[in-house]
Amino acid sequence: MSLEEQEQFGRFVASRKELESARVAVLHKSGYNPNVIIDTFAYLNGYDLVAFHDDCEARDWLKGEIK
């Protein structure tokens, strides 16, 4: 996707009413997030999304055990 398409997709994801109360943990390799633009624009537009490289931390965050 182009930078503009990624930005638009991030805004789109954040605008979905059915995802309004969803928490999303994104897993990727340490030091490399191929979706950083999408994630950033979704987060800045109110989507509760956090990127992780450790699946245990991601699960703990989804369960509300860590902030």
PDB file of N, CA, C and O in Angstrom:
ATOM      1  N   MET A   1       0.833  -1.181   0.000  1.00  0.00           N
ATOM      2  CA  MET A   1       0.000   0.000   0.000  1.00  0.00           C
ATOM      3  C   MET A   1       0.877   1.243   0.000  1.00  0.00           C
ATOM      4  O   MET A   1       1.968   1.258   0.571  1.00  0.00           O
ATOM      5  N   SER A   2       0.384   2.263  -0.641  1.00  0.00           N
ATOM      6  CA  SER A   2       1.088   3.536  -0.606  1.00  0.00           C
ATOM      7  C   SER A   2       0.918   4.150   0.784  1.00  0.00           C
ATOM      8  O   SER A   2       0.073   3.710   1.563  1.00  0.00           O
ATOM      9  N   LEU A   3       1.713   5.154   1.085  1.00  0.00           N
ATOM     10  CA  LEU A   3       1.613   5.844   2.366  1.00  0.00           C
ATOM     11  C   LEU A   3       0.206   6.402   2.559  1.00  0.00           C
ATOM     12  O   LEU A   3      -0.365   6.292   3.644  1.00  0.00           O
ATOM     13  N   GLU A   4      -0.345   6.992   1.521  1.00  0.00           N
ATOM     14  CA  GLU A   4      -1.702   7.555   1.598  1.00  0.00           C
ATOM     15  C   GLU A   4      -2.743   6.458   1.855  1.00  0.00           C
ATOM     16  O   GLU A   4      -3.664   6.656   2.648  1.00  0.00           O
ATOM     17  N   GLU A   5      -2.605   5.321   1.201  1.00  0.00           N
ATOM     18  CA  GLU A   5      -3.538   4.205   1.407  1.00  0.00           C
ATOM     19  C   GLU A   5      -3.445   3.667   2.828  1.00  0.00           C
ATOM     20  O   GLU A   5      -4.465   3.341   3.436  1.00  0.00           O
ATOM     21  N   GLN A   6      -2.232   3.570   3.360  1.00  0.00           N
ATOM     22  CA  GLN A   6      -2.060   3.105   4.730  1.00  0.00           C
ATOM     23  C   GLN A   6      -2.719   4.069   5.713  1.00  0.00           C
ATOM     24  O   GLN A   6      -3.386   3.652   6.660  1.00  0.00           O
ATOM     25  N   GLU A   7      -2.520   5.366   5.472  1.00  0.00           N
ATOM     26  CA  GLU A   7      -3.117   6.391   6.327  1.00  0.00           C
ATOM     27  C   GLU A   7      -4.646   6.293   6.281  1.00  0.00           C
ATOM     28  O   GLU A   7      -5.301   6.335   7.322  1.00  0.00           O
ATOM     29  N   GLN A   8      -5.200   6.166   5.101  1.00  0.00           N
ATOM     30  CA  GLN A   8      -6.649   6.041   4.938  1.00  0.00           C
ATOM     31  C   GLN A   8      -7.177   4.783   5.625  1.00  0.00           C
ATOM     32  O   GLN A   8      -8.227   4.821   6.268  1.00  0.00           O
ATOM     33  N   PHE A   9      -6.455   3.672   5.492  1.00  0.00           N
ATOM     34  CA  PHE A   9      -6.896   2.430   6.108  1.00  0.00           C
ATOM     35  C   PHE A   9      -6.868   2.538   7.628  1.00  0.00           C
ATOM     36  O   PHE A   9      -7.785   2.064   8.300  1.00  0.00           O
ATOM     37  N   GLY A  10      -5.826   3.157   8.176  1.00  0.00           N
ATOM     38  CA  GLY A  10      -5.755   3.371   9.618  1.00  0.00           C
ATOM     39  C   GLY A  10      -6.931   4.184  10.122  1.00  0.00           C
ATOM     40  O   GLY A  10      -7.530   3.850  11.144  1.00  0.00           O
ATOM     41  N   ARG A  11      -7.266   5.255   9.404  1.00  0.00           N
ATOM     42  CA  ARG A  11      -8.427   6.080   9.789  1.00  0.00           C
ATOM     43  C   ARG A  11      -9.731   5.283   9.663  1.00  0.00           C
ATOM     44  O   ARG A  11     -10.618   5.397  10.508  1.00  0.00           O
ATOM     45  N   PHE A  12      -9.837   4.481   8.607  1.00  0.00           N
ATOM     46  CA  PHE A  12     -11.034   3.667   8.396  1.00  0.00           C
ATOM     47  C   PHE A  12     -11.250   2.685   9.551  1.00  0.00           C
ATOM     48  O   PHE A  12     -12.352   2.576  10.089  1.00  0.00           O
ATOM     49  N   VAL A  13     -10.184   1.973   9.923  1.00  0.00           N
ATOM     50  CA  VAL A  13     -10.286   0.999  11.011  1.00  0.00           C
ATOM     51  C   VAL A  13     -10.755   1.686  12.292  1.00  0.00           C
ATOM     52  O   VAL A  13     -11.610   1.164  13.008  1.00  0.00           O
ATOM     53  N   ALA A  14     -10.194   2.848  12.571  1.00  0.00           N
ATOM     54  CA  ALA A  14     -10.552   3.576  13.794  1.00  0.00           C
ATOM     55  C   ALA A  14     -11.986   4.083  13.770  1.00  0.00           C
ATOM     56  O   ALA A  14     -12.567   4.315  14.831  1.00  0.00           O
ATOM     57  N   SER A  15     -12.570   4.261  12.600  1.00  0.00           N
ATOM     58  CA  SER A  15     -13.921   4.823  12.495  1.00  0.00           C
ATOM     59  C   SER A  15     -15.031   3.776  12.570  1.00  0.00           C
ATOM     60  O   SER A  15     -16.206   4.143  12.605  1.00  0.00           O
ATOM     61  N   ARG A  16     -14.701   2.505  12.596  1.00  0.00           N
ATOM     62  CA  ARG A  16     -15.718   1.453  12.575  1.00  0.00           C
ATOM     63  C   ARG A  16     -16.419   1.329  13.925  1.00  0.00           C
ATOM     64  O   ARG A  16     -15.774   1.025  14.928  1.00  0.00           O
ATOM     65  N   LYS A  17     -17.711   1.556  13.963  1.00  0.00           N
ATOM     66  CA  LYS A  17     -18.493   1.475  15.203  1.00  0.00           C
ATOM     67  C   LYS A  17     -18.412   0.096  15.835  1.00  0.00           C
ATOM     68  O   LYS A  17     -18.359  -0.016  17.060  1.00  0.00           O
ATOM     69  N   GLU A  18     -18.399  -0.958  15.023  1.00  0.00           N
ATOM     70  CA  GLU A  18     -18.374  -2.317  15.567  1.00  0.00           C
ATOM     71  C   GLU A  18     -17.048  -2.639  16.251  1.00  0.00           C
ATOM     72  O   GLU A  18     -16.958  -3.620  16.989  1.00  0.00           O
ATOM     73  N   LEU A  19     -16.029  -1.834  16.017  1.00  0.00           N
ATOM     74  CA  LEU A  19     -14.733  -2.047  16.645  1.00  0.00           C
ATOM     75  C   LEU A  19     -14.449  -1.031  17.749  1.00  0.00           C
ATOM     76  O   LEU A  19     -13.342  -0.969  18.284  1.00  0.00           O
ATOM     77  N   GLU A  20     -15.460  -0.243  18.076  1.00  0.00           N
ATOM     78  CA  GLU A  20     -15.298   0.859  19.016  1.00  0.00           C
ATOM     79  C   GLU A  20     -14.699   0.458  20.363  1.00  0.00           C
ATOM     80  O   GLU A  20     -13.893   1.203  20.920  1.00  0.00           O
ATOM     81  N   SER A  21     -15.072  -0.686  20.887  1.00  0.00           N
ATOM     82  CA  SER A  21     -14.562  -1.098  22.193  1.00  0.00           C
ATOM     83  C   SER A  21     -13.538  -2.237  22.087  1.00  0.00           C
ATOM     84  O   SER A  21     -13.178  -2.850  23.092  1.00  0.00           O
ATOM     85  N   ALA A  22     -13.077  -2.509  20.870  1.00  0.00           N
ATOM     86  CA  ALA A  22     -12.103  -3.580  20.658  1.00  0.00           C
ATOM     87  C   ALA A  22     -10.709  -3.139  21.090  1.00  0.00           C
ATOM     88  O   ALA A  22     -10.347  -1.969  20.966  1.00  0.00           O
ATOM     89  N   ARG A  23      -9.939  -4.089  21.595  1.00  0.00           N
ATOM     90  CA  ARG A  23      -8.515  -3.878  21.867  1.00  0.00           C
ATOM     91  C   ARG A  23      -7.775  -4.780  20.895  1.00  0.00           C
ATOM     92  O   ARG A  23      -8.113  -5.954  20.747  1.00  0.00           O
ATOM     93  N   VAL A  24      -6.773  -4.235  20.238  1.00  0.00           N
ATOM     94  CA  VAL A  24      -6.037  -4.997  19.242  1.00  0.00           C
ATOM     95  C   VAL A  24      -4.557  -4.998  19.585  1.00  0.00           C
ATOM     96  O   VAL A  24      -3.939  -3.943  19.733  1.00  0.00           O
ATOM     97  N   ALA A  25      -4.000  -6.189  19.708  1.00  0.00           N
ATOM     98  CA  ALA A  25      -2.567  -6.345  19.917  1.00  0.00           C
ATOM     99  C   ALA A  25      -1.971  -6.821  18.603  1.00  0.00           C
ATOM    100  O   ALA A  25      -2.366  -7.858  18.070  1.00  0.00           O
ATOM    101  N   VAL A  26      -1.030  -6.069  18.090  1.00  0.00           N
ATOM    102  CA  VAL A  26      -0.377  -6.400  16.829  1.00  0.00           C
ATOM    103  C   VAL A  26       0.995  -6.993  17.140  1.00  0.00           C
ATOM    104  O   VAL A  26       1.799  -6.379  17.842  1.00  0.00           O
ATOM    105  N   LEU A  27       1.257  -8.186  16.617  1.00  0.00           N
ATOM    106  CA  LEU A  27       2.551  -8.845  16.828  1.00  0.00           C
ATOM    107  C   LEU A  27       3.423  -8.702  15.585  1.00  0.00           C
ATOM    108  O   LEU A  27       2.953  -8.867  14.459  1.00  0.00           O
ATOM    109  N   HIS A  28       4.690  -8.396  15.804  1.00  0.00           N
ATOM    110  CA  HIS A  28       5.654  -8.317  14.721  1.00  0.00           C
ATOM    111  C   HIS A  28       7.045  -8.546  15.276  1.00  0.00           C
ATOM    112  O   HIS A  28       7.235  -8.577  16.492  1.00  0.00           O
ATOM    113  N   LYS A  29       8.013  -8.707  14.398  1.00  0.00           N
ATOM    114  CA  LYS A  29       9.396  -8.917  14.827  1.00  0.00           C
ATOM    115  C   LYS A  29       9.905  -7.685  15.563  1.00  0.00           C
ATOM    116  O   LYS A  29       9.515  -6.561  15.248  1.00  0.00           O
ATOM    117  N   SER A  30      10.759  -7.897  16.524  1.00  0.00           N
ATOM    118  CA  SER A  30      11.363  -6.799  17.279  1.00  0.00           C
ATOM    119  C   SER A  30      12.092  -5.844  16.337  1.00  0.00           C
ATOM    120  O   SER A  30      12.897  -6.266  15.507  1.00  0.00           O
ATOM    121  N   GLY A  31      11.802  -4.568  16.475  1.00  0.00           N
ATOM    122  CA  GLY A  31      12.472  -3.561  15.667  1.00  0.00           C
ATOM    123  C   GLY A  31      11.913  -3.363  14.281  1.00  0.00           C
ATOM    124  O   GLY A  31      12.434  -2.547  13.521  1.00  0.00           O
ATOM    125  N   TYR A  32      10.856  -4.093  13.923  1.00  0.00           N
ATOM    126  CA  TYR A  32      10.295  -3.968  12.577  1.00  0.00           C
ATOM    127  C   TYR A  32       8.786  -4.129  12.631  1.00  0.00           C
ATOM    128  O   TYR A  32       8.278  -5.198  12.967  1.00  0.00           O
ATOM    129  N   ASN A  33       8.074  -3.063  12.297  1.00  0.00           N
ATOM    130  CA  ASN A  33       6.623  -3.116  12.218  1.00  0.00           C
ATOM    131  C   ASN A  33       6.222  -2.710  10.809  1.00  0.00           C
ATOM    132  O   ASN A  33       6.252  -1.525  10.477  1.00  0.00           O
ATOM    133  N   PRO A  34       5.847  -3.677   9.972  1.00  0.00           N
ATOM    134  CA  PRO A  34       5.509  -3.352   8.587  1.00  0.00           C
ATOM    135  C   PRO A  34       4.234  -2.526   8.444  1.00  0.00           C
ATOM    136  O   PRO A  34       3.951  -2.001   7.367  1.00  0.00           O
ATOM    137  N   ASN A  35       3.465  -2.411   9.524  1.00  0.00           N
ATOM    138  CA  ASN A  35       2.203  -1.678   9.475  1.00  0.00           C
ATOM    139  C   ASN A  35       2.227  -0.428  10.343  1.00  0.00           C
ATOM    140  O   ASN A  35       1.179   0.027  10.802  1.00  0.00           O
ATOM    141  N   VAL A  36       3.401   0.126  10.570  1.00  0.00           N
ATOM    142  CA  VAL A  36       3.520   1.246  11.506  1.00  0.00           C
ATOM    143  C   VAL A  36       2.633   2.434  11.117  1.00  0.00           C
ATOM    144  O   VAL A  36       2.084   3.093  12.000  1.00  0.00           O
ATOM    145  N   ILE A  37       2.482   2.717   9.854  1.00  0.00           N
ATOM    146  CA  ILE A  37       1.646   3.852   9.430  1.00  0.00           C
ATOM    147  C   ILE A  37       0.178   3.562   9.734  1.00  0.00           C
ATOM    148  O   ILE A  37      -0.523   4.410  10.286  1.00  0.00           O
ATOM    149  N   ILE A  38      -0.283   2.377   9.377  1.00  0.00           N
ATOM    150  CA  ILE A  38      -1.675   1.989   9.657  1.00  0.00           C
ATOM    151  C   ILE A  38      -1.919   2.032  11.163  1.00  0.00           C
ATOM    152  O   ILE A  38      -2.894   2.628  11.622  1.00  0.00           O
ATOM    153  N   ASP A  39      -1.041   1.407  11.924  1.00  0.00           N
ATOM    154  CA  ASP A  39      -1.190   1.355  13.381  1.00  0.00           C
ATOM    155  C   ASP A  39      -1.224   2.761  13.978  1.00  0.00           C
ATOM    156  O   ASP A  39      -2.050   3.057  14.841  1.00  0.00           O
ATOM    157  N   THR A  40      -0.329   3.615  13.518  1.00  0.00           N
ATOM    158  CA  THR A  40      -0.232   4.970  14.055  1.00  0.00           C
ATOM    159  C   THR A  40      -1.499   5.766  13.794  1.00  0.00           C
ATOM    160  O   THR A  40      -2.036   6.389  14.710  1.00  0.00           O
ATOM    161  N   PHE A  41      -1.980   5.756  12.568  1.00  0.00           N
ATOM    162  CA  PHE A  41      -3.174   6.528  12.251  1.00  0.00           C
ATOM    163  C   PHE A  41      -4.418   5.947  12.910  1.00  0.00           C
ATOM    164  O   PHE A  41      -5.312   6.699  13.300  1.00  0.00           O
ATOM    165  N   ALA A  42      -4.495   4.642  13.040  1.00  0.00           N
ATOM    166  CA  ALA A  42      -5.624   4.036  13.757  1.00  0.00           C
ATOM    167  C   ALA A  42      -5.597   4.464  15.221  1.00  0.00           C
ATOM    168  O   ALA A  42      -6.623   4.857  15.776  1.00  0.00           O
ATOM    169  N   TYR A  43      -4.424   4.387  15.843  1.00  0.00           N
ATOM    170  CA  TYR A  43      -4.285   4.765  17.249  1.00  0.00           C
ATOM    171  C   TYR A  43      -4.599   6.246  17.458  1.00  0.00           C
ATOM    172  O   TYR A  43      -5.327   6.600  18.385  1.00  0.00           O
ATOM    173  N   LEU A  44      -4.058   7.103  16.609  1.00  0.00           N
ATOM    174  CA  LEU A  44      -4.293   8.542  16.739  1.00  0.00           C
ATOM    175  C   LEU A  44      -5.757   8.919  16.538  1.00  0.00           C
ATOM    176  O   LEU A  44      -6.196   9.986  16.968  1.00  0.00           O
ATOM    177  N   ASN A  45      -6.502   8.042  15.885  1.00  0.00           N
ATOM    178  CA  ASN A  45      -7.926   8.303  15.656  1.00  0.00           C
ATOM    179  C   ASN A  45      -8.815   7.526  16.619  1.00  0.00           C
ATOM    180  O   ASN A  45     -10.006   7.351  16.365  1.00  0.00           O
ATOM    181  N   GLY A  46      -8.232   7.057  17.730  1.00  0.00           N
ATOM    182  CA  GLY A  46      -9.035   6.487  18.802  1.00  0.00           C
ATOM    183  C   GLY A  46      -9.102   4.981  18.891  1.00  0.00           C
ATOM    184  O   GLY A  46      -9.804   4.457  19.756  1.00  0.00           O
ATOM    185  N   TYR A  47      -8.402   4.266  18.037  1.00  0.00           N
ATOM    186  CA  TYR A  47      -8.430   2.809  18.065  1.00  0.00           C
ATOM    187  C   TYR A  47      -7.457   2.316  19.119  1.00  0.00           C
ATOM    188  O   TYR A  47      -6.303   2.744  19.137  1.00  0.00           O
ATOM    189  N   ASP A  48      -7.893   1.433  19.991  1.00  0.00           N
ATOM    190  CA  ASP A  48      -7.071   0.932  21.092  1.00  0.00           C
ATOM    191  C   ASP A  48      -6.163  -0.178  20.576  1.00  0.00           C
ATOM    192  O   ASP A  48      -6.492  -1.360  20.677  1.00  0.00           O
ATOM    193  N   LEU A  49      -5.035   0.207  20.031  1.00  0.00           N
ATOM    194  CA  LEU A  49      -4.128  -0.714  19.365  1.00  0.00           C
ATOM    195  C   LEU A  49      -2.716  -0.506  19.906  1.00  0.00           C
ATOM    196  O   LEU A  49      -2.248   0.626  20.030  1.00  0.00           O
ATOM    197  N   VAL A  50      -2.045  -1.610  20.225  1.00  0.00           N
ATOM    198  CA  VAL A  50      -0.669  -1.552  20.697  1.00  0.00           C
ATOM    199  C   VAL A  50       0.130  -2.639  19.974  1.00  0.00           C
ATOM    200  O   VAL A  50      -0.338  -3.765  19.810  1.00  0.00           O
ATOM    201  N   ALA A  51       1.332  -2.281  19.549  1.00  0.00           N
ATOM    202  CA  ALA A  51       2.206  -3.237  18.860  1.00  0.00           C
ATOM    203  C   ALA A  51       3.127  -3.925  19.866  1.00  0.00           C
ATOM    204  O   ALA A  51       3.652  -3.289  20.780  1.00  0.00           O
ATOM    205  N   PHE A  52       3.314  -5.223  19.683  1.00  0.00           N
ATOM    206  CA  PHE A  52       4.160  -6.038  20.558  1.00  0.00           C
ATOM    207  C   PHE A  52       5.054  -6.934  19.716  1.00  0.00           C
ATOM    208  O   PHE A  52       4.741  -7.229  18.562  1.00  0.00           O
ATOM    209  N   HIS A  53       6.158  -7.362  20.289  1.00  0.00           N
ATOM    210  CA  HIS A  53       6.954  -8.407  19.647  1.00  0.00           C
ATOM    211  C   HIS A  53       7.020  -9.644  20.547  1.00  0.00           C
ATOM    212  O   HIS A  53       7.675 -10.626  20.201  1.00  0.00           O
ATOM    213  N   ASP A  54       6.359  -9.600  21.676  1.00  0.00           N
ATOM    214  CA  ASP A  54       6.296 -10.733  22.605  1.00  0.00           C
ATOM    215  C   ASP A  54       4.831 -11.136  22.784  1.00  0.00           C
ATOM    216  O   ASP A  54       4.019 -10.342  23.259  1.00  0.00           O
ATOM    217  N   ASP A  55       4.498 -12.367  22.405  1.00  0.00           N
ATOM    218  CA  ASP A  55       3.099 -12.787  22.460  1.00  0.00           C
ATOM    219  C   ASP A  55       2.550 -12.859  23.886  1.00  0.00           C
ATOM    220  O   ASP A  55       1.355 -12.644  24.089  1.00  0.00           O
ATOM    221  N   CYS A  56       3.390 -13.156  24.872  1.00  0.00           N
ATOM    222  CA  CYS A  56       2.918 -13.191  26.263  1.00  0.00           C
ATOM    223  C   CYS A  56       2.514 -11.800  26.740  1.00  0.00           C
ATOM    224  O   CYS A  56       1.493 -11.643  27.409  1.00  0.00           O
ATOM    225  N   GLU A  57       3.314 -10.791  26.396  1.00  0.00           N
ATOM    226  CA  GLU A  57       2.964  -9.418  26.760  1.00  0.00           C
ATOM    227  C   GLU A  57       1.685  -8.988  26.059  1.00  0.00           C
ATOM    228  O   GLU A  57       0.843  -8.315  26.654  1.00  0.00           O
ATOM    229  N   ALA A  58       1.537  -9.372  24.801  1.00  0.00           N
ATOM    230  CA  ALA A  58       0.332  -9.026  24.053  1.00  0.00           C
ATOM    231  C   ALA A  58      -0.907  -9.613  24.732  1.00  0.00           C
ATOM    232  O   ALA A  58      -1.912  -8.923  24.898  1.00  0.00           O
ATOM    233  N   ARG A  59      -0.832 -10.873  25.119  1.00  0.00           N
ATOM    234  CA  ARG A  59      -1.964 -11.513  25.800  1.00  0.00           C
ATOM    235  C   ARG A  59      -2.268 -10.830  27.128  1.00  0.00           C
ATOM    236  O   ARG A  59      -3.430 -10.595  27.458  1.00  0.00           O
ATOM    237  N   ASP A  60      -1.223 -10.511  27.889  1.00  0.00           N
ATOM    238  CA  ASP A  60      -1.424  -9.836  29.170  1.00  0.00           C
ATOM    239  C   ASP A  60      -2.099  -8.480  28.973  1.00  0.00           C
ATOM    240  O   ASP A  60      -2.979  -8.105  29.748  1.00  0.00           O
ATOM    241  N   TRP A  61      -1.692  -7.753  27.948  1.00  0.00           N
ATOM    242  CA  TRP A  61      -2.308  -6.454  27.660  1.00  0.00           C
ATOM    243  C   TRP A  61      -3.770  -6.631  27.255  1.00  0.00           C
ATOM    244  O   TRP A  61      -4.636  -5.882  27.707  1.00  0.00           O
ATOM    245  N   LEU A  62      -4.043  -7.612  26.414  1.00  0.00           N
ATOM    246  CA  LEU A  62      -5.436  -7.862  25.991  1.00  0.00           C
ATOM    247  C   LEU A  62      -6.319  -8.226  27.176  1.00  0.00           C
ATOM    248  O   LEU A  62      -7.500  -7.876  27.196  1.00  0.00           O
ATOM    249  N   LYS A  63      -5.770  -8.918  28.155  1.00  0.00           N
ATOM    250  CA  LYS A  63      -6.525  -9.304  29.345  1.00  0.00           C
ATOM    251  C   LYS A  63      -6.611  -8.168  30.365  1.00  0.00           C
ATOM    252  O   LYS A  63      -7.292  -8.293  31.382  1.00  0.00           O
ATOM    253  N   GLY A  64      -5.918  -7.060  30.090  1.00  0.00           N
ATOM    254  CA  GLY A  64      -5.946  -5.920  30.992  1.00  0.00           C
ATOM    255  C   GLY A  64      -4.987  -6.042  32.169  1.00  0.00           C
ATOM    256  O   GLY A  64      -5.084  -5.285  33.135  1.00  0.00           O
ATOM    257  N   GLU A  65      -4.063  -6.993  32.090  1.00  0.00           N
ATOM    258  CA  GLU A  65      -3.123  -7.218  33.183  1.00  0.00           C
ATOM    259  C   GLU A  65      -1.955  -6.234  33.174  1.00  0.00           C
ATOM    260  O   GLU A  65      -1.302  -6.032  34.198  1.00  0.00           O
ATOM    261  N   ILE A  66      -1.693  -5.626  32.025  1.00  0.00           N
ATOM    262  CA  ILE A  66      -0.692  -4.569  31.939  1.00  0.00           C
ATOM    263  C   ILE A  66      -1.281  -3.410  31.146  1.00  0.00           C
ATOM    264  O   ILE A  66      -2.164  -3.602  30.310  1.00  0.00           O
ATOM    265  N   LYS A  67      -0.794  -2.229  31.410  1.00  0.00           N
ATOM    266  CA  LYS A  67      -1.301  -1.024  30.724  1.00  0.00           C
ATOM    267  C   LYS A  67      -0.348  -0.600  29.653  1.00  0.00           C
ATOM    268  O   LYS A  67      -0.594   0.390  28.964  1.00  0.00           O
TER     269      LYS A  67
END
